[in-house]
Amino acid sequence: MSENILNLIVKLKLNRVLDKEHMKMICNLSIAEYRGIMAQKNGQAMTCQEMAKAMDISPSRSSRVIDNLVRKGYFIRKTKIQDRRTVAITLSDKGWKVKREINKNHEQLEQDIEKNFSDEEMNMIKNSLRMLLDYFM
């Protein structure tokens, strides 16, 4: 594989840290399920539409992902009292536990990266990644 930008991105994506199998090994989640758990902030209840937007996927796809997370015991689905047509999604205790585990893993990986680069190099890497994300978005 040559050293052009896209091949380097693919290499990074295929690296064990970002690999789907690694995510499944850590917490038995698909990438979409992982994004669903990480979309939940501060214990606030979210509607299915809010979840879809936060996960950056279609509402129909988010509905299937939410169903899987409810079935696995990571999410709790409740009907809102003021509007029974609206469903609120929150993390269960099991969901909070796996989210903490993911965050702990992220922190460890971030520390591992930071200890191998200077502050200046870290800033360059972050800026370059932001530029790439902006380009692809």
Summary of the structure (lengths in Angstrom):
residues: 137
radius of gyration: 17.6
end to end distance: 25.2
largest distance: 58.1
contacts: 338
relative contact order: 0.10
helix: 66%
strand: 8%
